[in-house]
Amino acid sequence: MKIDEVRGLTPDQLSETLLNLKKEQFNLRFQKATGQMEKTHRVGEIRKDIARIKTVLRSKQPAA
């Protein structure tokens, strides 16, 4: 997921995407533990996507 795509989403869409990525990350951890993991590169991609989304969500929140 590119940063331009992330910035174009609304905060609700970002939260939903973040939830989906966390679920996928959880599933990949189980696949790794059971030895069924095929796309090992996906773990790093998901981590970076989660970081991007969290960064953009934080910047879109009003300053308190």
Summary of the structure (lengths in Angstrom):
residues: 64
radius of gyration: 13.5
end to end distance: 29.0
largest distance: 45.6
contacts: 141
relative contact order: 0.19
helix: 77%
strand: 0%
